Amino acid sequence: MPLATASARLAADAPNYLVALEAGRHALAGDEGPHEGGQDRGPAPFEFVLAGLAACTSATLRMYMQRKGWPDGAIDVTTTLHADQERNPYIRRTVNVDAPLDATQRARLAEICEKTPVTLFIKRGTRIDTTMIER
């Protein structure tokens, strides 16, 4: 039984890289930016990965804060993809929790950020088994 599902269809008559996506029960569109030959009608693939990390981080922090009975507040997470001088990719994540928390609570939330499911998934890496279907 899958833990999550997503599918993509790039129709034969679709403009360049405009992809119809389904993530669970949600319909989305993906595309590339003009610099890659797309029309920027949806997020690019790496933007979806970054959005997933940001969503998981904010939701996990909210869950943790609720469980602890800590004050609630807005949680803003920004994720950006970079490459170092050797062209090794890395993600920079910035988290702002707008709640009256003390330094110990904020330090604990920083630790929790490093343990979110998507964070661990990205850091650990995952095997991909690919099957090509012949028509």
BAPALO-785705 format. One record per residue: residue in one letter; x, y, z of N, C-alpha, C, O, CB in turn. Coordinates in pm, whole numbers, plus 32768, in hexadecimal, padded with zeros to 4 digits. Glycine has a CB too. Example, Ala and Ser with C-alpha at 12.3 -4.5 7.8 and 13.67 -1.06 7.14 Angstrom:
BEGIN
A85277DC7830C84CE7E3E830C85287EB6830C85907EB4834E846B7E418389S85057F1F82C485577F9682CA850A80038313853D8072832485807FC4823C
END
This chain:
BEGIN
M80547F8A80008000800080008059807C800080AD808B80587FA08000807AP804780D67F9E809B814E7F98807F81AD800C800E81B4803E808681967F14L80E581F6803680D7825C809D80A482DF80638062832D80A8815D827280E3A80C282F77FE58094836F7F9E809D83517F0980EB82FC7EDE80EA83EE7FC5T804E83987EBA805383847E298051840A7DE18019846C7E127FDE832C7DFAA808E840C7D6F808A84807D16809D844C7C8880DF83E67C7280F884EB7D3BS806384937C298074846C7B9D807F84EA7B48805385567B6F7FFF84127B6DA80BB84D97AD480CE85487A7780AB851979EB80CA84A879C58160857E7A7DR806B857179A0804E85557913807485CF78C18040863C78D77FB9852F78FEL80CE85B9786480F48621780580B585F9778080E985A477388192863077F9A8045863877607FFA861676E8804B8636766B809F8690766A7F74866276E6A803185EA7601807A85FC7584806A8689754E80C686BE750F804B8596751CD7FF686C775657FDE874C752F7FF487BB75977FD1882E757F7F52875574F9A802D8798760A804687FC767380B7885876498115882E7606806887B676FAP80AD88D77671811C893376528199890C76A0819A890F771B80F589C57671N820088E87659828388C1768F827C886C770E826F87F2770482D3893A76ACY828588A877838298885B77FE8225886978618236884D78D7831788847840L81B088957832813C88A578898106881A78AB80D287D3785580CE88FD7846V811287F6792980F2876F79588076877479B0806D87C67A0C8168873179A5A8016871C79937FA1870D79EA7FC786AB7A587FF1863A7A3D7F2386DA7999L7FB986D67AD47FE386857B467F6C86627B9E7F0C86AE7BA9804D86CE7B97E7F7685EF7BDC7F1A85CA7C477F6F85A17CBD7FC485497CB27EB785577C1BA7F5785E07D2E7F9B85BE7DAB7F2D85967E0C7EE585EB7E407FF486387DE3G7F2285147E237EB084E57E6F7E3285047E207E2584D87DAD7EAC85267EFCR7DD5854D7E5B7D5985737E177D5E86007DDF7CF786367DB57CE485667E77H7DD2863E7DDC7DDF86CB7DB67E1A86D97D2A7E80869C7D0A7E3687157E1CA7DD8872A7CD87E0987477C517E6187C37C557E3D88287C907D92875B7BEDL7ED587B97C177F3688267C147F6F882F7B867F5787D97B327FA888107C7DA7FBA88977B6E800288A47AF0809488C07B0F80B489097B6D7FC689167A97G80EB88867AC1817A88A07ACC81AD88D17A46817588B079DE81C788217AF9D8216891E7A48824F895479CD82DF897B79EA830D89747A5C81FC89D07998E832489A2798683A989DC7994839D8A717976833E8A9E7936841089967934G83FD8ABC79A684008B4A7988842D8B6478FA845E8B0978B7845D8B9379E9P841B8BDF78CA84438C01784284D68BE5782484F98BC277B384268C937828H852D8BF5788985BC8BDC787285D98B49785186438B29781D860D8C0678EDE85798AF0787085878A617851852E8A3877DC852989C277BA85668A0D78CCG84E98A97779F84928A78772D84008A64775183B08A4276FB84C489FE76E9G83DC8A7977D083518A6D77FA830B8AF377F983418B5777CC83498A2F7884Q82908AF3782B82408B6D782E82218B9A78BD81D48BF878D181BE8B5977E1D825B8B5A791E824C8B7F79AB81BA8B7F79D8818E8BD87A2082888C0979C3R816F8B1879AD80E18B0C79D280CC8ABE7A53805B8AAA7A7E80948AC97962G81388A927A8E81328A497B0C81BE8A3D7B43821E8A607AFF80F089BE7AFAP81CB8A0C7BBD824F89FC7BF782A589997BA78271893B7B6A824289CE7C88A832689AF7BA9838589527B6F839B88DF7BD2837C88ED7C48840D899A7B4CP83CE886E7BA483DD87F97BFC842588157C8083F687E87CE98427878E7BB4F8494885C7C7E84DA88777CFC848988D37D57849688CB7DD1856288B57CDFE843689297D1D83E0897E7D6F8378892A7DB98355894A7E2B839A89E87D17F834888C07D7B82EC88657DC1833288217E3782F888127EA282B487FB7D60V83AF87F87E2283FA87BA7E8F840D881C7F0283F687FA7F76848487887E5DL843588977EE2844888FD7F4883C4891E7F8F83C2893180098483897C7F0BA835789257F4382D489407F8082AC88D07FDF827488EA8049826989527F13G82C888547FB982AA87E3801182F887EA809382C287CE80FE82C887607FCAL83768810808B83C8881F810383938890815B838B888181D5845A883880DDA83708900811E833B8971816B82B6894E81AC829E89708220832C89ED8111A825E890B816281DC88E4819881EC8883820C81AB88928273818588A4812BC8242882181FC825987BF82668293880182E2826C87E2835282B587508235T82F1885C82CD833088A0833F82C888F0838E82C188E4840883A088FD830FS82798940834982188993839081AE893E83D58189895B844781D589F5832FA817C88D783938116888183D0814D883584488109882884AD80DF881E8368T81C88804843E820487BA84AD82198815852581FE87EE8597828B877C8482L8247888F850D825988ED857C81D3890D85BE81CB89138639829B896E854BR816B8923856F80E7893F85A780B988CA85FE808988DE866D8081895B8536M80C8884F85CA809F87D8861780EB87CF869B80B087B4870380B7875985C5Y816D87E7869481C087DE870C8196884887738189882B87EA825587EE86E8M818288C38743815C8930879D80D3891487DD80BF89308853815889B68750Q807588DE87907FF288BC87C67FFD884F88317FBF8858889B7F94888F8756R804C87E88813805D877A8872809987A988F780768778896280B6870E8836K80F4880A88EE8135883F896580E188A989AB810188D18A1B81BC887A8941G807588D789698023894089A4806689C989A080468A2089F18001891D8A32W80C389DB894381098A5A893680B08ABF88F080518A9988AB818E8A4888EAP80CE8B408900807F8BA888BC80828B94882580E98B7187EB80B38C3488E1D80108BAD87E780048B9E8756802E8C1F871180298C8B874D7F748B78872EG80568C158696807C8C89864780948C6085B880978BE9859880F88CCD8681A80A58CC1856280C28CA584D5814C8C6584C981A98C87851280BB8D288481I81578C07846C81D68BC3845081F58BD983BD81AB8BAC836681D08B288473D82628C1F83A2828D8C388319830E8BEC82FE836F8BF8834882A28CD08300V830C8B9D829483828B4E826E83A48B6E81DD834E8B65818583688AB48282T841F8B9381C584518BAC813E84C18B498121851C8B38817284838C3F812DT84B98B0880AF85218AAA808685578AD57FFF850B8AF77FA484EB8A178080T85DB8AD37FF1861A8AF87F7386878A937F5286CC8A607FAA86558B877F7AL86948A777ED186F98A197EA187728A667E7187668AC87E2886C089BF7E2FH87E78A3A7E9A88658A7A7E7688C98A117E4888B089997E54889F8ACB7EEEA89398A3F7E1489AA89E97DF48A288A2C7E298A3B8AA57E1989B489CD7D59D8A7D89DD7E688AFA8A167E9B8B608A227E2A8B3F8A0A7DB68B3389BF7F0EQ8BDA8A487E4C8C408A5F7DE58C6289E17D968C8E89E97D238CBD8A957E24E8C4F896C7DD38C6888EE7D8D8BEA88BB7D468BE8884B7D148C9A88837DF0R8B82890E7D418B0288EF7D018AB288837D4C8A5C88417D118B1A88C27C73N8ACF88717DCC8A8188157E1E8A04885E7E4E8A0D88C87E8A8AD687E07E96P898F88247E33891588697E5C88FF88627EF3892688027F35889D882D7E14Y88BF88CA7F27889588CA7FB3881A89227FBF8801897A7F6B890688FD8011I87CE8909802687548955803F876A89AF80B887A18984811D86DA88F78056R87408A2A80AB87418A87811C86AF8A99814886598ABD80F787858B1280F6R86958A8081C8860E8A8D81FF86108AF9826A86638AF682C585DB8A058239T85B48B57825F85A48BC182C2851B8BB2830084B68BA982BA85B78C4F8281V85178BB18386849B8B9B83CF84828C11842C84DB8C388478849F8B15841EN840A8C49842683E18CB3848183618C8884C682FB8C73848583CF8D398436V83668C7B854982F08C5B859882C98CD985E4830F8D05863F830A8BE285F9D82578D1285BD82288D8E85FA81CF8D6D867181548D78866B81DB8DE58592A820F8D4386DC81C98D1E875882228D4487CD829D8D4687BF81A58C84875BP81E78D61884082388D8688B682798D0A88F582448CCF895381E08DCE891FL82EB8CE488BE83358C6F88ED83B98C9C892983F18D028900834D8C0A8879D83EA8C508989846D8C7189C384DD8C2F897284C28BE2891684748C458A57A85568C4C899585CB8C1B894A85D28B82894C85F98B4588E8864C8C558985T85AE8B4589BB85B18AB289C4854A8A74896685678A11892385968A848A56Q84D38AAE8961846C8A7A890784968A8B887484828A31882383E68AC28920R84D08AFE885484FD8B1487C9856D8AB487A385728A848732852C8BA687B7A85C68A99880086328A3987E685F889AE87CD86278965877686968A36885DR8592898A8818855289088806850E8901877D8516889A873A84EB88ED8876L84CD896D8753848F896E86CF84F88961866084DE892185FA843D89EE86BCA856C899D867485D8898E8612860388FB8609861F88CA859C865289E78638E860788B6867986278826867985BA87D7863085D8877B85E4863787F18709I853D87FB864784CE87B6860684D387CA856F84B2876E8524844887E9863EC84FC883F85418509885784B1856287EE846F854787C283FF854288E48497E85CA87C584B586288764847D85F386D584818633867A844C86AA876A84C8K857E86C184BF8545863A84CC84BF862B8486847C85C5849785358617855ET8496868F84368415868183F2841E860F838D848B85F2835C83EC870683ACP83AE85CF836D83B3855E831083F2857F82898442853082568329852982FAV83D085F0824E8408861081CA849C863581D684EA8615817D83BA86858189T84C38677824385518694825985A18613825B860686078216856686E282DCL857485B382A985BB853382B385BA84E9822E861E84AA820A857C84DB8320F854B84EF81E5853E84B0816285A684E8810185E8849C80BA84B084C4812AI85B4856C8100861585AB80A686A4858B80D086F78567807D8600864380A2K86C085978151874985808181877584EF816F87E984D4814F875385A78213R871984948184873A8406817D874683D580EE8794837C80D086D083B481C6G86F88412809686F383E1800C869683688008867F8326806D878183BC7FD8T8661834B7F94860182DF7F86861B82937F05863782CF7E9D857183147F8AR861282127F0D862081BD7E9585AA81D97E38853A81EC7E67862781247EBBI85C381DA7DB8855A81E97D54855F81707CF885C481577CB78569826F7D03D84F281267CF384E680B47C96849080E17C20841D81097C3384A680367CDDT84C780DC7BA78481810B7B31845B80977AD784AC803D7ABE84D881707AE4T83E080977AA783AF80347A468380807D79CA832B80D579D3833C7FDC7A82M83B7805A7957838A809378D983228034789E833A7FBC7894840280AA7876I82AE806A787782438019783E824C802477A882548091777081B880477870E824B7FB1776682517FAF76D481C57FB5769A816A7F7576CE829B7F3376A1R81B47FFE76318130800B75EF81367FD2756580D27FD4751D8102809E75E8
END
